[in-house]
């Protein structure tokens, strides 16, 4: 029963975060226009990504030439959601590397622009992106293996042609 409540709460939080990030007319931290995003081929200009604050669990990534890398911190029992916009269909490669040798952190899910989800994955993933739009990747501990992880990790992704 607690697992069902936790899963429900997770989806509510992710949905609210997605809705808040997708409002028209809203500006990102630093005053950059939301409409100014980078295409998969990297031809559009891209504002800098705001620094992650300690209590933030959602990080907006700006793809530069189809790539992005972000350092973040995993807190025990928490997850971090990376949000990014893709201008056209392509092939996604993503990885998460913990700051400690045996850090228990993985790519848990990907949420597609149509709000469908897929996963779980492991420390790396390859995924065909069939449509443009806003994608979300959830990074969390693997609760079925290892000890809870509390520490830094690096998330990297690349979107290239199919």
N, C-alpha and C positions, 0 to 999 in steps of 0.2 A: 504494500500500500504506500509506504514512504517513497519507494522508487517511482511509482506512478505520479505522485505529487511532485517529486523533484523533476521528472521529465516534463510534466505539464508546466511547471514554473519556468523551466529552461526555455520552452517554446514560446511562452508568453514574453519573456525578457527579450529573446531574439527578435520576435515579431515587433515589439514596441521599438526596439533599437533600429530595426530596419525601417519602420514607418517614420521615425524621427529623422533618419538620415536621408529619406527620400522625399522630403517636403519641398515643393517648388518654391523658389524665392528665398530659400534659406541659404545662409552663407556658412562656410566652414570657418574654423578658428583661423585668425589671421586675416579675415576679410576676403579671402579668395572666392571667386564665383564658382558655384557648383557645376556650372555648365562647362567649365574649363577642365576637361579631363584628357587623358592621354589615350590615343588609339593604340591598338595592338601593335601597329607598325611604328609607333612612337613619333608620329608626325605632328601631333598637337602639343602645345606647350603644357606644362604641368606645374601647379603650385607646389611649394614644399609641403611635406607632411608635417602636421603639428607634432610636437613632442608628446610622448605618452605620459599621462599623469598617473600617479600611483594607484588611484582608485578606479581607473578606467578599464573596462573589460572589452571594449570594442575599439578597433584601430582602423582608421581609413587609410588605405594604401593608394599611392599614386604610382601607376606603372610608367616607367621611363624606358623607352625602347622595348616595351613588353615585359619588363622585369621590375621586381621590387624585393628588397630585403629589409627586415625590421627586427630589431632586438626588443624583447619584452620580458616580463617576469611572470612566472607561474606561481600562484598561491595555492596551497593545499585545498583541494576540493573545488577550485574555481576553474573557469575556462576563459579563453581569450578568443574573440571573434575578429577575424580580419575581413574587411569589406573592400571590394575593389570593383571598378567598372571596366567592362570589356566592350570595345566598339564593334567588333565583328567576331564571328566564330573562329575557333582555333584550338590548339592543343595545349593543355595546362600541365606543367610539371611543378610540383611543390615539395618542399621538405622542411622539416623542423629538426633542429639540432640542439639538445640540451647543453647547458654550460658545464654540467658535471658528467663524467664518463658514463654512469649508469642512471642518468636522469630519466624518470618515467614520464615522458611526454610524447604525444602522438597527434596526428591529424585525425580528428574524430569524425567530422562530417563536412560535406559541402552542400550549401543551399543554392539552388539554381534561381534564375530570375522569375520562374513561374512558381516559386516557393516549394518545389519538390526538393527532397533531401536524399543524399546518398552517403554511405559509409557504414561502418567505420573503416579507416585506413590505418596505416602504420606511420613510421617516421617519414615516408615518402609516398607520393601519389602521382599517377599519370591519369589525366581525365580529358575526354573530348568535350569541349564547350561548343554546343550546337547552335547557340544564339547569342546575340549581344545583350548586354544588360548588367545588372548589379549582381555579383556573386558574393557569397559569404563562406568563409572557411573557419570551422571551429577547431581550436587546438585545446586539448585537455589531457589530463592524466589517463592512463589505461587502468581503469579500476579493477580489471580482472588480473592484472599482473604487476608485480613490483610494489614498492613502497610509495606513498604519496610524495609528490615532487613539489618542492618549494625553492625556486631558484630561477636563474636567467635561462633564456633560450633564444635561438635565432630562427626566424621564419623566412624562407625564401620562396619566391615563385617566379615562373616565367611562362608567358603565353606567346606561342608562336603559331605559324600557319599550320593547318591540318595536314 
